[in-house]
Amino acid sequence: MNSPISVLRPQRPSWTLTVVGARDVTPRMREVSLIGDLAAFAYKPGQDLLLSLPTAAGTARRHYTIRRFDPAEQRLDIQFVLHGASPAADWARDAKHGDALVAEGPRGRTCVSGAADWRLFTGDETALPGIAAMIEGLPAGERAFAVIEVGSTADEQPIETAASLELRWLHRQGPARAPSQALIDALAAFELPPGVGQACVIGETATVRAQRQGLIARGMAKAQIAAEGYWRPGRIGGHDHIIEPDFFGLGRGRERAGARG
Ligand SMILES: Cc1cc2nc3c(=O)[nH]c(=O)nc-3n(C[C@H](O)[C@H](O)[C@H](O)COP(=O)(O)OP(=O)(O)OC[C@H]3O[C@@H](n4cnc5c(N)ncnc54)[C@H](O)[C@@H]3O)c2cc1C
């Protein structure tokens, strides 16, 4: 008889944070700066926090990537897409000095991992904070490519890095669509450079799945692709994970839809 295997997730650290600033970095992206007792805070670029955001209707739990951490000031910067009227977007729009929230994490394995001849990052504006953090963390000598979809040129953000970066912005000229055919087509047209590559494919779930399948069909090893669905129409919070075995040394691959944690 097969015995059931239960995976015990380690307790994530929890941090009480206070808003110390909020600004629009671009017309549809609000950056909120938060401080707390973060002396023991450590993370890898690309990781996120599960925020418990106080709203009029209760608490909304949502994932947001760490855009920046300043250890000297013990300050975290997080960027929220203002995609419409919704708990997290509304919270960020109204965030003011002194507002408090609880954050669990850091969590997530969508990070730069292992040696590679080149790295590819692709996603929409929900992925932009993570992609920017990962690329900015690359050392000189690394070769990176990025394809990022945003609403228009006004939504672009500078990404500074010591690495060699070829960055392509796609402009949607309208609200986000699922899936994004423009992103899928752009990745299909991307010529895979020689050598071993690592791909980080994040953003809207259906787009991520199609892009990942496209890379696999063109011969990229599954273990070299990190893919995670950050949002999809109708889903409230959560995330859609596609984890490949060898990439993280986890044993069996697994795919989870609409995971809450
Ligand atoms: C690991 C991870 C990291 C993430 N990092 C970031 C980040 O740094 N910045 C960021 O802005 N987002 C990020 N997201 C995405 C964010 O968590 C979701 O967009 C979330 O649903 C937003 O919560 P909400 O309260 O605004 O909307 P919800 O209440 O969750 O959803 C309300 C409705 O809005 C739709 N919706 C949600 N997001 C979008 C969108 N972007 N565009 C169009 N429609 C949408 C939903 O499908 C739903 O129909 C991340 C997600 C994950 C899993």
The ligand as an ORCA input file, in Angstrom:
! r2SCAN-3c Opt
* xyz 0 1
  C       4.554     35.602     -6.619
  C       3.739     36.790     -7.078
  C       4.324     38.051     -7.123
  C       3.554     39.145     -7.556
  N       4.152     40.390     -7.587
  C       3.424     41.458     -7.971
  C       4.004     42.769     -7.970
  O       5.165     42.976     -7.580
  N       3.225     43.814     -8.376
  C       1.927     43.625     -8.800
  O       1.255     44.605     -9.145
  N       1.355     42.396     -8.802
  C       2.071     41.322     -8.394
  N       1.485     40.088     -8.366
  C       0.112     39.955     -8.869
  C      -0.919     40.317     -7.799
  O      -0.736     39.512     -6.642
  C      -2.323     40.040     -8.401
  O      -2.521     40.875     -9.502
  C      -3.438     40.209     -7.395
  O      -4.577     39.519     -7.879
  C      -3.794     41.669     -7.135
  O      -4.779     41.720     -6.120
  P      -6.041     42.696     -6.238
  O      -6.626     42.778     -4.875
  O      -5.614     43.969     -6.918
  O      -7.006     41.936     -7.224
  P      -7.873     40.609     -6.882
  O      -8.891     40.888     -5.831
  O      -6.924     39.489     -6.615
  O      -8.599     40.355     -8.269
  C      -9.720     41.132     -8.690
  C      -9.900     40.961    -10.188
  O      -8.838     41.636    -10.846
  C      -8.162     40.768    -11.741
  N      -6.734     41.114    -11.749
  C      -5.819     40.887    -10.781
  N      -4.630     41.375    -11.130
  C      -4.787     41.923    -12.356
  C      -3.908     42.609    -13.247
  N      -2.622     42.835    -12.960
  N      -4.409     43.064    -14.409
  C      -5.717     42.857    -14.725
  N      -6.600     42.223    -13.925
  C      -6.127     41.767    -12.748
  C      -8.427     39.383    -11.174
  O      -8.331     38.395    -12.148
  C      -9.824     39.508    -10.625
  O     -10.756     39.303    -11.661
  C       2.210     38.977     -7.942
  C       1.636     37.697     -7.866
  C       2.391     36.614     -7.448
  C       1.747     35.260     -7.363
*
